[in-house]
Amino acid sequence: MSDTTYEKFAGLRIYSQNVYKKYDWIYMLLEKRENLSDIILIQEPLWGLIRYAPSMTDECGDPIIGMPSHPSWRCLYPKPADQFSEFDRPRIAAYVHQHLWAMKPKLRSDVVKSCDIMLLTMNGPRGQLHMLNVYSDSTGSAIRALSTHESIPSPIGYLGGDFNCRSDLWDLEYSRGNSPFTEVLADFTH
């Protein structure tokens, strides 16, 4: 890849949002952010029936389960060996714009295997760029998992998501007491 190709990757535009399992919301983001973002990180994506595909064995068609797709975006999400159950569906996903496909975006499930934490790695002009997308529920499950995980590469170029962890450390207007997971998350980021 030439140096001029890498120049346009100098400032990645990352957009992160909890979409509360809404198909229309995800599709609207893919449409509206097509020229505004390079990567869209999603928390609590829709995981369900998208459509039916033609089938030779079922006149109604075979169900297609997953997340919304768009021709300009590649969707990456954690996939376990078995099909997700209602309680084991992915709670994070990343949409990478087609102009970044040359950077070979890769979900690193070999490093982090979780429905709540995804490590996305891309090849940049100065080596690999690592990004973490996290959804932590009210019990702090993903925050606790991050704090004990020893294989996450360093440095992390981007850490974001929905942590469900209110604190005056990162929200100066918040004054109702810190989450019990505040220190754990703060320790992980240092």
N, C-alpha and C positions, 0 to 999 in steps of 0.2 A: 504494500500500500504506500502510495506516495505521501510526502509531507503535506501537500496541499489538501489531501483527503483528511488528514488528522486535524488540520486547522479548524474545521467546522465542529470538531468534538471538544474544543478547548473549554467550553463552558456548557456542560450538560444541563438541560432544563428538566428538573425532576418535579413531578406533581404527585402528591400523596393525599389520599382521602379514604375515609370509611364510607362505603356506599350502602350499608345496611341491607344487603341482599336484594337490591333493586336492579333488575335487568335494564329498564329504561334509563336509569341514571348512568350505568356503566356505558351503555351505547351512546348516550348524549356526551359523556366525557370523551369517548374515542372520536366522535365527530368534532366537537367544539375545540378540543385541545390538539387537533392534528397538526396545526402549524405553530402551536404555542409551547408544546412539551416534547421532549425526546423520550422520556420514560414516565409512565403513569404507574404508581404503586397503589394497589388497592388493598383495603382491609375489609373483611366480611363481604366477599363477593357472592353473587348469586351462584349457587351450585345446584343445578336441577335440569329438568327436561327443557331442552332448547328447541328441538323439532323432531320430526320423524323422518328417517331416511328410507328410500325405497327398499323393499325386502322381497326375496324370492320365496320366503317361507311364511311371512305374515302379511296379510292384505292391508293391515293398518300401518305397516312399516316398522322398522327397528328404531327404538328410542335413542336419541342422541343426548347424552348427559354431559354437562360441562358449563362453560362460561360463554358470554357473548364473544363473537369474533368480528373482525373488521379487516379489510384487505390491506390497510396501511400499518397494521400493528400485529406483532407476534405476541401471543399470550404465553406466559410461563407460570407454572404453579406446581407445587409439590404433588407428586403422584406416588402413593404407596404401591406395594406389590398387588394388593387386593383392591377391589373397588371401594370407594369411600362409603362409610355408613353415614347416617344422618348426623352422628356426633363426631365423625372422623373426616369430614369434608375439609378441603383447604379453606383456611380463613385468611389467606393472603394470596396475592397474585401480582404479576408485573406485566405490563404491556410495553413492549419496546418498539419504537417507531422503525419503519423499514429502512430509513437512511442510516441507522446504526447497526444493521445486520452485518456489515463488514467487520464490526468489532467483535463478532462472534459471541453474543450474549449467551451465557450458560447458567442454568440453575444448578447450584452445587449441592445436590442432595447427597453426594458422597461425603460431604463435610457436615452438613446440618440436615437431618431427616426429621422434619416436623411439619405439621399442618399450620403452625402458628408463626414460624420463623423461616424466612427464605434468604439464602445467600445467593446473590446474583453477581457474577463475575464477567467483566468485559475486558478485551485486550485494547489498551490505549497506547499512545506514543511513548509513554514512560513505563510500560509494563502493565500488569493487571490492575484493574480498578474493582474494588469489592464494595458491594452495597448490601445492607441488611434492611429488609422490610419485615416489620413485626406487628402482630396483633396479640396483645396480652389481655386476657379477660379479667374480671374483677378479682379473681383469686391470685393474680400475678404469675400465672403459670409460665408464660413466655419469659418474663423478667427473671424468674428463678432459673429457668433453663439456660438463659444467656449467661448468668453469673457462674454457672458450673461447667459450661462448655469450654473445653480446652483446645479444640481444633479450629476455631474461627481465625482466619488469617488476619494479620495486622500489616498495615493500618487499614481501617475501614474508612472508605472515602465518603460514605453516606450511611447514616443510621436514622431511620424514621419509621413512622407507623402510628398505630393507635395503641398506646400503652395503658390506658385507663389508670393513670397514675398522676393524680393532681398534686402539685407541689408549688410552694412559693419560690423554690430554687429556679424554676424555668418559667413560671408565670407570676410576675411581680404583682399583679392585681388580685391574685388568689390568696385569701387569708383565712381559710377555714381549717387549717391543719393539713399536714402532709399525709400522703398515702403511706401505709406501712412498708411499701416497696420502694420508696423514694431513695433511701440510702443504697439499696441493692443496685438499682438502676444507675445511680450516680457513680458508684464504685466501678461498674462495668464500663462506663464511658471514659474513665480516666486511664 
